[in-house]
Amino acid sequence: MTLPFLPFTRPSIDEETIAAVADVLRSGWITTGPKCAALEAALSERCSGRPVKVFNSGTGTLEIALRLAGVGPGDEVITTPLTWVATANVILEVGATPVLVDIDPATRNIDLDKAEAAITHKTKAIIPVDLAGLPVNRDRLYALAADYNLRVVEDAAQSFGANWGGKAIGSFGDFISFSFHANKNLTTIEGGALVLPEDIDPALVERYRLQGVKRTPDGGMDVDVLGGKFNLTDVAAAVGLGQLKHIDAFTACRRELAKAYFAKLDPAFGLELPPADFEQCNWHMFQPLLPQGTDRGAFLAAMKERGIGVGVHYPPLHLFTLYRNLGFQAGQFPHAEDVGGRTVTLPLFPAMADSDVDRVCAALAAVLPRKS
Ligand SMILES: *Cc1c(COP(=O)(O)O)cnc(C)c1O
């Protein structure tokens, strides 16, 4: 008997959510409406009552956060090269200059010492990324932001459900951007949410979200800012509301699966494991590094042949053509290049069983040469 293919991730959508989606579809109101408002209220509750606005992507939330922070041409924004390319693309989108600094190889997140060293009089903001759901050190981050008067746009796309010292990511800080893409720990299929700081008017965020439109009491409208098309649908919000009921269980489940990997992965495989944080990290991904010199393409193919899906998140973005054309070069960020070159994402999602972890480990045993 061959077992079904085990993907590196898969969303868990329950029947109640599917029924709720059908209800929205039958309701006559399918785009932004009461379900989006309900999702915003529920998310706000998880973020210690801070205002939250839902968007149609976690890229849109980042872009609008930068606009709200007043970032534009002539400004520099510091971020990491080891992230989904959206993080840096939005900096270009608003006309600012991305300033990349290397990662700390221990956490694989932005090295805040290097970030501090890269600050100039043009630096307006910093975008830290909680890679795989492991939070960037928020104490150090916000001390830095205060010292240099920088805005922070937390790219928490991967860290919904994670916490820093027991405080939920999103419940404190400046701008917090979540993604609800299909692969994220909480999904709306596509979508995102922006948690707002005190100095930002939520009504302005709504205008940036939808064509800058401001409704007037007499039924007319005005447009005073250049907004875009970033609103979420009620169909998507219904999925998010269904997911929210399970997010704490999802996170607990992910932590247990990560622990199972740590217990079962034979050190003889020579894999370098991620930081063993089972308290703060939400284990959005489980990412060991392959032994130096392993042919990753051949490894991916061999695992696939054994029915195991393995992902790569992420090649360092400064080596993409768009960024090379801006002047970035190989060798500039050695830690990001090393980690990005060897990282693999093994299957980890809430519906996985412990026996699936065994399956992955057995496939690794067959595929990786054993170190004596
Ligand atoms: C998913 C992701 C994004 C973008 O989110 P979308 O909802 O896909 O637009 C941004 N940054 C990181 C780190 C991500 O993982």
The ligand as an SDF file (V2000), in Angstrom:
LIG
                    3D

 15 15  0  0  0  0  0  0  0  0999 V2000
    3.3200   35.3650    3.2710 C   0  0  0  0  0  0  0  0  0  0  0  0
    4.2980   36.4320    3.5450 C   0  0  0  0  0  0  0  0  0  0  0  0
    4.1030   37.7480    3.1050 C   0  0  0  0  0  0  0  0  0  0  0  0
    3.0370   38.1800    2.1670 C   0  0  0  0  0  0  0  0  0  0  0  0
    1.7900   37.7890    2.4880 O   0  0  0  0  0  0  0  0  0  0  0  0
    0.6810   37.6210    1.3340 P   0  0  0  0  0  0  0  0  0  0  0  0
   -0.5650   37.4670    2.1300 O   0  0  0  0  0  0  0  0  0  0  0  0
    1.0400   36.4010    0.5630 O   0  0  0  0  0  0  0  0  0  0  0  0
    0.6850   38.8400    0.5190 O   0  0  0  0  0  0  0  0  0  0  0  0
    5.0200   38.7120    3.5000 C   0  0  0  0  0  0  0  0  0  0  0  0
    6.0680   38.4050    4.2560 N   0  0  0  0  0  0  0  0  0  0  0  0
    6.3040   37.1500    4.6730 C   0  0  0  0  0  0  0  0  0  0  0  0
    7.4830   36.8800    5.5470 C   0  0  0  0  0  0  0  0  0  0  0  0
    5.4400   36.1180    4.3200 C   0  0  0  0  0  0  0  0  0  0  0  0
    5.6950   34.8810    4.7350 O   0  0  0  0  0  0  0  0  0  0  0  0
  1  2  1  0
  2  3  1  0
  2 14  2  0
  3  4  1  0
  3 10  2  0
  4  5  1  0
  5  6  1  0
  6  7  2  0
  6  8  1  0
  6  9  1  0
 10 11  1  0
 11 12  2  0
 12 13  1  0
 12 14  1  0
 14 15  1  0
M  END
$$$$
